[in-house]
């Protein structure tokens, strides 16, 4: 790679403009160590290629995600966390809109929550309250299930009261 001083310029082979070397991506296989097309033109070319080759791009992304799932999952989660933090109002509005447009899915989620109060989960809660497994009766399980459901409803009511104030 050729050493270039500060302020050295290069002409873009696409747009023809003369620009600082920092406006070009590095490329080890080029004499000067930079691509012949400036970053702006390179990005435009990539955008156009993606639009023209939607299916190819989709397949490529799918393969990359499958081969790099942990990396994708981590970066995507980090992105979502940052986005939700930086766009809190948009995120809340989106959630509210989704809830209004998907009442059946909300009901399904609520059913899953209630169903998750299965015997094993309730037994676990009772064990945490100091009961031995042989002391737990079906009546205790039913009472604890009702208690948990009641406390959840109470929590929702408290939230509703707090939001209305």
C-alpha positions as CSV (number, residue, x, y, z in Angstrom):
1,X,0.0,0.0,0.0
2,X,1.3,3.4,-0.9
3,X,1.7,6.0,1.9
4,X,-0.2,9.1,1.2
5,X,0.0,12.4,3.0
6,X,-2.9,14.4,4.5
7,X,-4.9,16.2,1.9
8,X,-4.1,13.7,-0.9
9,X,-6.9,13.4,-3.4
10,X,-8.2,10.9,-5.8
11,X,-10.7,11.0,-8.6
12,X,-13.8,8.7,-8.3
13,X,-14.2,6.5,-11.4
14,X,-18.0,6.7,-11.2
15,X,-18.9,10.4,-10.5
16,X,-15.6,11.9,-11.7
17,X,-15.2,14.1,-8.6
18,X,-11.8,14.6,-7.0
19,X,-12.1,13.7,-3.2
20,X,-10.0,13.2,-0.1
21,X,-8.7,9.6,0.3
22,X,-10.9,9.3,3.4
23,X,-13.9,9.4,1.1
24,X,-12.8,6.0,-0.5
25,X,-13.0,2.6,1.1
26,X,-9.7,0.8,1.6
27,X,-8.8,-2.0,-0.8
28,X,-5.5,-3.9,-0.3
29,X,-5.5,-5.1,-3.9
30,X,-5.4,-1.6,-5.4
31,X,-2.0,0.3,-5.9
32,X,-3.0,3.2,-3.7
33,X,-4.8,1.0,-1.1
34,X,-8.2,2.4,-1.8
35,X,-11.1,1.5,-4.1
36,X,-11.6,3.4,-7.4
37,X,-15.2,4.4,-6.5
38,X,-15.9,6.8,-3.7
39,X,-18.0,5.7,-0.7
40,X,-21.0,7.7,-1.8
41,X,-21.1,6.0,-5.2
42,X,-20.3,2.6,-3.7
43,X,-23.3,2.9,-1.4
44,X,-25.6,4.1,-4.2
45,X,-24.4,1.2,-6.4
46,X,-25.1,-1.3,-3.5
47,X,-28.6,0.2,-3.0
48,X,-29.4,-0.1,-6.7
49,X,-28.1,-3.6,-6.8
50,X,-30.3,-4.6,-3.8
51,X,-33.4,-3.1,-5.5
52,X,-32.7,-4.9,-8.8
53,X,-31.7,-8.2,-7.2
54,X,-34.1,-8.4,-4.3
55,X,-34.4,-12.1,-4.3
56,X,-30.6,-12.7,-4.5
57,X,-30.1,-10.2,-1.7
58,X,-32.8,-11.9,0.5
59,X,-31.2,-15.3,0.0
60,X,-27.7,-14.0,0.8
61,X,-28.9,-12.3,4.0
62,X,-30.8,-15.5,5.0
63,X,-27.7,-17.6,4.5
64,X,-25.5,-15.1,6.3
65,X,-27.9,-15.0,9.3
66,X,-28.0,-18.8,9.4
67,X,-24.2,-19.0,9.3
68,X,-23.7,-16.2,11.8
69,X,-26.8,-16.6,14.0
70,X,-25.2,-15.7,17.3
71,X,-23.5,-12.6,15.8
72,X,-26.7,-11.5,14.1
73,X,-28.8,-12.1,17.2
74,X,-26.4,-10.2,19.4
75,X,-26.1,-7.2,17.1
76,X,-29.9,-7.2,16.3
77,X,-30.7,-7.3,20.0
78,X,-28.3,-4.5,20.8
79,X,-29.7,-2.4,17.9
80,X,-33.3,-3.0,19.2
81,X,-32.4,-2.1,22.7
82,X,-30.7,1.1,21.6
83,X,-33.5,2.0,19.2
84,X,-36.2,1.4,21.9
85,X,-34.2,3.5,24.3
86,X,-33.7,6.4,21.9
87,X,-37.2,6.3,20.4
88,X,-39.2,5.5,23.6
89,X,-42.3,7.4,22.5
90,X,-42.3,5.8,19.0
91,X,-41.9,2.3,20.7
92,X,-44.8,2.9,23.1
93,X,-47.0,4.2,20.3
94,X,-46.0,1.1,18.2
95,X,-46.9,-1.2,21.1
96,X,-50.2,0.5,21.7
97,X,-51.1,0.4,18.0
98,X,-50.1,-3.3,17.8
99,X,-52.2,-4.2,20.8
100,X,-55.2,-2.4,19.3
101,X,-54.7,-4.1,15.9
102,X,-54.1,-7.6,17.4
103,X,-56.7,-8.2,20.0
104,X,-56.8,-12.0,19.3
105,X,-53.0,-12.3,19.8
106,X,-53.3,-10.4,23.1
107,X,-56.0,-12.9,24.2
108,X,-53.7,-15.7,23.2
109,X,-50.8,-14.3,25.1
110,X,-53.0,-13.8,28.2
111,X,-54.2,-17.5,27.9
112,X,-50.6,-18.6,27.7
113,X,-49.8,-16.6,30.9
114,X,-52.7,-18.2,32.7
115,X,-51.8,-21.7,31.3
116,X,-48.2,-21.1,32.5
117,X,-49.7,-21.4,36.0
118,X,-49.4,-25.1,35.6
119,X,-49.1,-27.4,38.6
120,X,-45.3,-27.6,38.4
121,X,-45.0,-23.8,38.4
122,X,-47.4,-23.5,41.4
123,X,-45.6,-26.3,43.2
124,X,-42.3,-24.4,42.7
125,X,-43.9,-21.2,44.2
126,X,-45.2,-23.2,47.2
127,X,-41.7,-24.8,47.7
128,X,-40.3,-21.3,47.8
129,X,-42.8,-20.4,50.5
130,X,-41.4,-23.2,52.7
131,X,-43.6,-26.2,51.9
132,X,-42.2,-29.7,51.3
133,X,-43.2,-31.5,48.1
134,X,-45.1,-34.2,50.1
135,X,-47.1,-31.5,52.0
136,X,-48.5,-30.0,48.8
137,X,-52.1,-31.0,48.1
138,X,-54.3,-30.3,45.0
139,X,-56.4,-27.9,47.0
140,X,-53.2,-25.9,48.0
141,X,-52.2,-25.8,44.3
142,X,-55.6,-24.5,43.3
143,X,-55.6,-21.8,46.1
144,X,-52.1,-20.7,45.2
145,X,-53.0,-20.5,41.5
146,X,-56.0,-18.3,42.4
147,X,-53.8,-16.1,44.6
148,X,-51.3,-15.6,41.8
149,X,-54.1,-14.7,39.4
150,X,-55.6,-12.3,41.9
151,X,-52.3,-10.6,42.5
152,X,-51.7,-10.2,38.7
153,X,-55.1,-8.6,38.3
154,X,-54.5,-6.3,41.3
155,X,-51.1,-5.3,39.7
156,X,-52.9,-4.5,36.4
157,X,-55.5,-2.4,38.2
158,X,-52.8,-0.5,40.0
159,X,-51.0,0.2,36.7
160,X,-54.3,1.4,35.2
161,X,-54.9,3.7,38.1
162,X,-51.4,5.1,37.9
163,X,-51.6,5.7,34.1
164,X,-54.9,7.5,34.5
165,X,-53.4,9.9,37.0
